[in-house]
C-alpha cells in the first residue's frame, strides 16, 4: 500500500539553479552561494529527493527562466526580478537556469518555468497538484524569504497544508533566512527539518 504522506504530498524544489547556487553563477554575488555552501543545502535537498522519489512522492522543480529581452518583466513592478535583467541572468536555455547535477531532475519529475517569486504565479502548478489530489506541500529552495515564503503564502491561501523544510532552504544571508524561519513562515505553515519528512515517508 502506498505511503499516505507520499500519496497526498508534493516536494517542491525552487530556484536552486546555477545562476544562484554556483560560484560561477551570474547571481551568486547575492550571498546565496555562500549560504548554500555553508548550510549544505544542496546535499540535504538531494537526500530528500532520493527519499521522495523512492516513496513515489510527486516532485516538482520550479525554475526561474526568462525569454531573451525579458518580455515577462515590466518597468519597476518587481525590482528583485529587474536585478536579473540588469545582470543578464536566468535566460532560458542557458547554463545558469539549469539545476546543479547533485539535484538535477529525473524523467519522473515535473519541471516548471516561472517568472516571479511565487511558484504559483503564472504557472499551472495548482492545476497539476489538484489533478493529483495533493493536500500537502513540502517546500525547499533558495531564497527562504523570497520564493519559499511567497510560495508558502500563496499555497496557504489556496488551502494547501504547508511544510517548510528549514534545513533544505537558504537565503542571501543567515539573518534573512532566520527572520523568515522564525517570524513569517510559521504564520503560513509548519517549519520542520527534513528528518520529519523522512520519518513520515517511512511510516
N, C-alpha and C positions, 0 to 999 in steps of 0.2 A: 504494500500500500504506500502511495506517495506521501512523503512528509508534508504535514499540513502547512508548516511555515513556507516551505518551498513552493507549494501549490498556490498559495494566496499572496505571495510576495514577489517583489521585483527588486533587483540590485541595480542602482544607478551609479555609473562611473562618469563623473562630469568634469569636463575641461582639463583632463590630465593629458595634455598634448605637448609635443616637443617645444613649441614656442614658449611654453610656460615652465615646464619641469626639466628641461635640458639646459645645461650651462651655455650651449651654443644657440639657444632659442632667442628670438628677437624680443621676447618679453621677459626674459629671465632676470633682467636687472631690477625687476619689481621687488625682488626679495623672495619670490615664490620658490625658485630653485633651491636657495639656501635652506629654507624652512622644510621643503620636501625631503631634502637630503638629511637634514638634522633629525627629522622625525621618522625617517624610514617609511614614508608614506606609500611609495610605490610598491615596496616589498610587502607591506601589510595588505594593500589592495589586491595584490597578486594572490595572496593566501586566501582572501575572501572569495575572489573569483574562482579559484580552484574548488573550494567547498561548495559554492553556489552552483557551479556547472555540474559537479558530481551529483548534487541533490536534485537536479532538474529545475532549478530556480530560473526565472526569467532574468536575463542580464541585458541591460541597455547602456550603451555608451552614448553620451551626449557631447558632441564636439562642436566648438565654436569655429565656423568657417564662413568667410565672406567671398563674394564674387569679385572679379577684377574690377577695380574702380569703386568698390564699396557702395553699390547702389542700394544696399539694405539700410544704410545709415543716412540720417537726415540732420543736417545742421548740428546743433548743440543739445539735442534731446537726450543723449546718453553719453556723457563725457568719457566714461570708462571704455566704451567701445570706440570712441573717436581717437583714443590713445593708440588703439590697434591700427587705425587708419594712418595716423601720423608715423607709426613705426613700420608701416607696410608689412604687417604681420597677419596671421590667421587667414591667409589666402588659400582658397580651395585648390587642391591638387599639389600643394607644396609639402615639403618635409615637415614644416612647422606645425601643420594641423594633424599630423599622424600621432597615434599613441605610441609611446615607447615600447620596445619589444617585450619588456618584462610584464606588461599588462595588455598587450595588443589583443584586439577582438579575435574571436574564432568564428567559424561559419555559423554556429548556432546563436551567436549574439546578435542583437539589434544595434545598429549604429545610426544615430540621428544627427542631423546638421541643425544647429541653431545659431541665432544672431543676437542673443540677449543674455542677461544674467539669470533668467529663469529657464529651466528645461522645458517648461510648458508653453512659453511664448512662441507663437508662430511655428509650432510643431504638432504632430499628430500623436504625441505621447499619451495624452489622456484617452484618446480613442483606442489605442493599442492595449493600454492597461485594462480598460473596461472590457475589451473583447476577450481578454484572458481572465476576467473576473478577479483581478488583482485588488487587494484591500490594503496591503502594507507596502511601504516604500522604504528601502534601506539606502541611505544616501552616503556617498563617498565623493571626494573630489577636491579641487582647488579653484577658487579660494573659498574658505569656510564662510566668510562674511559676504560673499558675492553669490556665486552660483548655488552653493549649498543652501545658504539662507533664503535666497529668492525662491528656490525650488521648494523648500520646506514650507514657506508661507503660502505659495500658490497651491501646493499639494494639499495642505491642511484645509484651505478654503474649498477645495474640491472634495473634501471628506475622506481623504486617504489617511491612514494611520502612519505617521512619520517617525522613522527611526534614523537618527544621525549617528554614524559610526565615527566617534570622535578621533580615534587613532588612525583612521583612514582619510582624514581631512588635513589640510594645511592652508595657511594664508600667506600674505606678504610679510607678516611679522608675527612673532609669538604673541604680542599684545592684541593684535587684530583677531587672531584665532581664539584666544582665551576669552575675549569680550563676547564674541558671538556664541561660544560654547556655554558660557556661564550666564549671560544676560538675555540674549534674544532667542536663541534656538529652543531653550526649554519651554518657551511660550507657544511653540508650534508643534512640538513632538517630544519624543523620548531621546535623550542623549545617552549613549552607551558605548561600550567597546565592541570590537569585532568578536571577541570571545563570546559575547552574549548570542550573537548570530550563529557561531559555530555550535554552541550548545543546543540552540533551537533546531538546527538542521540535523543534529544527531539524535534528537529526542525520538 
